[in-house]
Amino acid sequence: MNKPQLKLIAEKTYKAMFSQQPELCNIQETFYGWIVFLVSPKGKFVVKFSREYGRISKEIEGLKRLKKALDCPVPEVYLFGREEGHDYLVMEWLDGVSAYELPSDPKALEIFREHYTDILIALHDCQSEKGFEIDREHFDPCLINAFDAWMYPVLRYVLSCESPFSSQLKSAYSQLWEKRVEILSPINTSSSLVHDDCHIANVLFDPKTFKVAAILDPCDVGYKHREFDIFHLFDVREDLKLAERYQEKTPLTDGFETRRWFLSLWDDAKHSRNMGWYDESWLVTKLDQFNIAYKQG
């Protein structure tokens, strides 16, 4: 993707929608693509592009589902378009500061910690009697079967000749796959609606109240198990102790520490398949943490 080209597409789209050229146009790169911020007297809007084909349509669906389920702001989608081979969406610009930038003040952290965990628990209380969601049309009452549907294509990618994974990691992922029934069986219970990428870099906070101001950037929203969200709470700013507070309010099944690393490793492999991302040392470190937790039982 060419940044000047994306910026031009965003400006043209804005002008077509509002009959006015934006006064400010700023573009920022993200893991999955680019976001263009546009401002004029008619309002502030965001145009989002994705590197991954089909990602934008998934995000639109995910935002709609979160908007219905959450009692906090989620961006409104105004337009989905495609130009010069690029999918994009125009959506609401919500005010707030990235929760990654929360101040270290204990009172501020406690307010945010309490509010965000309440929001996640309410989201996870949305359950489906049909079980675990393979796609919008298909569910399975068994988490193991659903996990196979979600992750077997990822395993095939990891083990393929084209993947960047080393022989050491390919062997490790094969062993992880063999352990999946043992590891996931304790949580083969009820499903929960999940954001699927709920680390705090995808959350905005109000700098006056320190409460959650908005939830952004869902990945693969669907009925999975709540732990498919909870392990993400360790991804950014572990000092916030979000997972710990969540568990104080809603205790998790024994074995979470092992499942945390197991799910995180598969999530990284999924992102590698989607985007070509790969960090050998990062994955090896996580694998070491998994092995420690697994041996400790």
TADARA-V617769 format. One record per backbone hydrogen bond with DSSP energy under -0.5 kcal/mol. CO is the residue of the C=O (numbers start at 0). NH is the residue of the N-H. Records with the same first field share a line. If there is no record, write none. Layout:
CO->NH, NH
This chain:
0->2
1->5
2->6
3->7
4->8
5->9
6->10
7->11
8->12
9->13
10->14
11->15
12->16
13->17
14->18
23->38
25->36
27->34
31->50, 51
32->29
33->48
34->27, 36
35->46
36->25
37->44
38->22, 23
39->42
42->39
43->92
44->37
45->90
46->35
47->88
48->33
51->54
53->57
54->58
55->59
56->60
57->61
58->62
59->63
60->64
61->65
62->66
63->67
64->68
65->69
72->214
75->77, 91
78->89
80->87
82->85
84->86
85->82
86->49
87->80
88->47, 90
89->77, 78
90->45
91->93
96->204
97->100
98->101
104->108
105->109
106->110
107->111
108->112
109->113
110->114
111->115
112->116
113->117
114->118
115->119
116->120
117->121
118->122
119->123
120->124
122->125, 192
124->126
125->192
127->130, 190
131->133, 139
134->137
137->133, 134
139->131
140->142
141->145
142->146
143->147
144->148
145->149
146->150
147->151
150->154
151->155
152->156
153->157
154->158
155->159
156->159
159->162
165->169
166->170
167->171
168->172
169->173
170->174
171->175
172->176
173->177
174->178
175->178
176->179
178->182
179->183
180->184
183->186
184->187
186->188
191->223
193->221
194->218
198->201
199->98, 202
201->215
202->98
203->212, 213
204->96, 206
205->209
210->205
213->203
214->74
218->220
221->193, 223
222->132
223->191
224->227
225->228, 229
226->230
228->231
229->232
230->233
231->234, 235
236->239
237->240
240->244
241->245
242->246
243->247
244->248
245->249
252->255
254->258
255->259
256->260
257->261
258->262
259->263
260->264
261->265
262->266
263->267
264->268
265->269
266->270
267->271
268->272
269->273
270->274, 276
271->275
278->282
279->283
280->284
281->285
282->286
283->287
284->288
285->289
286->290
287->291
288->292
289->293
290->294
291->295
292->296
